[in-house]
């Protein structure tokens, strides 16, 4: 009988593995790459949401401006106003329709609401950062390099609603996007002449 030669002791091949320095470099590079991907993703998401918000807010502003412009143009005069916050308001009358329109801005609720005689209140702007108005006695005078507005003030310098012929409004809206507050709409302005005002 043939004997098998003695087998040499069994030695396994060393396992392929990372050394500690190689592991640290790999983890560091992977962390930098992951941070870059997350940063680009967050920026892209914020930009996408900002664009959607801008379009939505701009659409609401245009719709609001259409309705408010129509109401102010058809008004026959300004009845009263109040400019101090937190609640600022402007009331106009339409003598031909025997109706009054009140625009009310609440800085705490960040809303602009219109109430009209015989109709339910309508909220036109939400998330409104500010809403300002000014009263002028006539349409602005255009010169070569300037536009001159004439305040609806009497001889003592106080605002006189009976002299008002033009209402100037401006507002700005914003929203919170991914936890941060951004102004996602530019300032909207409008100067509207009351066409039915009789002087």
C-alpha positions in Angstrom: 0.0 0.0 0.0 1.2 3.3 -1.1 1.3 6.0 1.6 0.5 9.6 0.9 3.2 11.9 1.6 2.6 14.1 4.6 0.7 17.2 3.6 2.2 20.4 4.5 0.3 22.4 7.2 -2.7 24.3 5.7 -2.0 28.0 5.3 -4.9 30.1 4.0 -4.3 33.0 1.7 -4.6 36.4 3.5 -8.0 37.9 3.0 -8.2 41.0 0.8 -9.2 43.9 3.1 -8.7 47.6 3.6 -6.0 48.8 5.8 -7.1 51.4 8.3 -5.7 54.3 6.3 -7.4 53.1 3.2 -10.7 52.8 5.1 -10.4 56.3 6.5 -9.7 57.8 3.0 -12.7 55.9 1.5 -15.0 57.0 4.3 -13.8 60.6 4.0 -14.3 60.7 0.2 -17.7 59.0 0.4 -18.8 61.6 3.1 -17.7 64.5 0.8 -19.5 63.0 -2.1 -22.7 62.4 -0.1 -22.6 65.9 1.3 -22.2 67.4 -2.2 -25.1 65.3 -3.6 -27.4 66.3 -0.6 -26.4 69.9 -1.0 -27.2 69.9 -4.8 -30.5 68.1 -4.1 -31.5 70.6 -1.3 -30.7 73.5 -3.6 -32.6 72.0 -6.5 -35.6 71.2 -4.3 -35.6 74.7 -2.8 -35.3 76.3 -6.3 -38.1 74.2 -7.7 -40.4 75.0 -4.8 -39.5 78.7 -4.9 -40.4 78.8 -8.6 -43.7 77.1 -7.9 -44.5 79.5 -5.1 -43.5 82.5 -7.2 -45.9 81.4 -10.0 -48.7 80.7 -7.5 -48.3 84.0 -5.6 -47.9 86.0 -8.8 -51.1 84.4 -10.2 -53.0 85.3 -7.0 -51.6 88.8 -7.1 -52.7 89.3 -10.7 -56.2 88.0 -10.0 -56.5 90.2 -6.9 -55.3 93.2 -8.9 -57.8 92.6 -11.6 -60.7 92.6 -9.2 -59.5 95.4 -6.9 -58.7 97.6 -9.9 -62.2 97.1 -11.3 -63.7 98.0 -7.9 -61.5 101.1 -7.4 -62.0 102.3 -11.0 -65.8 102.1 -10.6 -65.8 103.8 -7.2 -67.2 107.3 -7.0 -65.1 108.3 -4.0 -63.1 107.3 -0.9 -65.2 107.4 2.3 -62.6 106.6 5.0 -59.3 105.0 5.6 -57.0 103.9 8.4 -53.2 103.4 8.0 -52.0 102.1 11.4 -51.1 98.5 11.9 -52.0 95.8 12.8 -55.2 96.4 10.8 -55.1 98.9 7.9 -58.2 99.5 5.8 -59.6 101.6 3.0 -63.3 102.2 2.2 -64.7 103.3 -1.1 -68.2 104.0 -2.2 -70.0 103.4 -5.5 -72.9 105.8 -5.5 -74.3 104.6 -8.8 -74.6 101.0 -7.4 -75.3 102.2 -3.8 -72.5 99.9 -2.6 -69.4 100.3 -0.4 -66.2 98.4 -0.7 -63.7 98.0 2.1 -60.2 96.6 1.7 -58.8 95.4 5.0 -55.2 94.3 5.6 -54.4 92.4 8.8 -50.7 92.1 9.4 -51.1 89.4 12.0 -53.2 87.2 9.8 -51.2 88.3 6.7 -54.4 88.7 4.7 -56.0 91.2 2.4 -59.8 90.9 2.5 -62.4 92.8 0.4 -65.9 93.2 1.8 -68.6 94.6 -0.5 -72.2 95.6 0.4 -74.5 92.6 0.0 -71.7 90.1 -0.6 -69.6 87.7 1.5 -66.1 88.8 2.4 -63.4 87.6 -0.1 -59.8 87.0 0.9 -57.6 88.0 -2.0 -54.1 87.8 -0.6 -52.8 85.4 1.9 -49.2 85.2 3.3 -49.0 89.0 2.6 -46.0 90.6 4.2 -47.2 94.1 3.7 -49.9 96.1 2.0 -49.7 99.9 1.6 -51.8 102.5 -0.1 -51.6 106.2 -0.7 -54.3 108.7 -1.9 -53.7 111.2 -4.6 -55.8 114.1 -5.9 -55.2 113.5 -9.6 -53.5 111.3 -12.1 -49.7 111.7 -12.1 -48.1 114.3 -14.3 -45.5 112.8 -16.6 -42.5 114.9 -17.5 -39.4 114.0 -19.4 -37.5 112.4 -16.5 -40.0 112.3 -13.7 -43.5 111.3 -12.6 -45.1 113.7 -10.2 -47.9 112.5 -7.9 -50.1 115.0 -6.1 -51.2 114.0 -2.6 -54.9 114.3 -1.7 -54.2 116.9 1.0 -56.0 120.1 1.9 -54.4 123.5 2.6 -53.4 122.4 6.1 -51.5 119.3 4.8 -54.0 116.7 6.1 -55.3 114.0 3.8 -58.8 114.9 2.5 -60.7 111.9 1.1 -63.0 114.3 -0.9 -59.9 115.3 -3.0 -58.9 111.7 -3.8 -58.9 110.8 -7.4 -56.2 108.1 -7.6 -55.3 105.2 -5.2 -51.8 103.8 -5.3 -51.3 100.3 -3.7 -48.3 98.1 -3.2 -47.9 94.7 -1.5 -45.5 91.8 -1.1 -46.1 88.2 -0.2 -43.8 85.4 1.0 -43.8 81.8 2.1 -41.8 79.4 4.2 -39.9 77.0 2.0 -38.3 73.9 3.5 -38.1 75.5 6.9 -36.7 78.9 5.7 -38.7 82.1 5.0 -38.2 83.5 1.5 -39.7 86.4 -0.3 -40.9 84.5 -3.3 -42.7 87.4 -5.0 -41.5 90.8 -6.0 -43.3 93.9 -4.8 -46.5 94.5 -6.7 -47.6 98.1 -7.3 -50.6 99.7 -9.0 -51.9 103.2 -9.4 -55.7 103.2 -10.1 -57.8 106.2 -11.1 -61.4 106.4 -10.0 -63.1 107.0 -13.3 -66.5 107.7 -11.8 -65.2 110.3 -9.3 -67.0 113.6 -9.9 -64.9 116.6 -8.9 
